[in-house]
């Protein structure tokens, strides 16, 4: 029966992966992601249900739009598969089983998948735009706040008091970024990264956040090394070097945190 459960979780993950692609494309250009029907970005034709079945639609259509025959980027199907795999790994990491599942585990599973979904969208947008979208951050904080309330009321967990400080600091930074920096027309990317760190601390606690930062710094160092080798080999002019040197820190943080979170869960639940 657990095989059926994990197949269902994988399918749900692919559905979320399809939504991630939509959200990453639409949120930066301020398009509605909930009510507006999906459409082909090339010919603007509205997609039918058969055009939006995760993995299968892309496969049977040969990676092309049914209407304009334009090629669809492979990243869409890759993201759907990756999302399904990550959802299954997270469920496995907390020993999800139909025989042992209870209210506490189910709540952690649901909030965890929503948290991971938040990181997927934040990381996807940051990789494309070098920008942390505040509405997505806000959604993540709402999910974490709901989980904290659940822990306090249902599980009688009083240890969450210290995390209220992180939540208050996050609200202050968010207001500062939205009001003062936006009014002054200044770049708030650094502040947004700090807010993302607060979100990571609130859900995964301090130790996992520290590991996340370490892995992020290592990943960025490797990218910079590869980039410098590429620059030296291709002899790109200095101006292009500067423009291309922007690193999507949020993307690396999101990917690192998802990996560290799953590894940590395996270590805790299977000890």
Secondary structure, 3 states (H helix, E strand, C coil): CHHHHHHHHHHHHHHHHHHHHHHHHHHHHCCCCCCCCCECCCCCCECCHHHCCCCHHHHHCCCECCCCCCECCCHHHHHHHHHHHHHHHHHHHCCCCCCCCCHHHHHHHHHHHHHHHHHHHHHHHHHHHCCCCHHHHHHHHHHHHHHHHHHHHCCCCHHHHHHHHHHHHHHHHHHHHHHHHHHHCCCCHHHHHHHHHHHHHHHHHHHHHHHHHHHHHHHHHHHHHHHHHHHHHHCCCHHHHHHHCCCCHHHHHHHHHHHHHHHHHHHHHCC
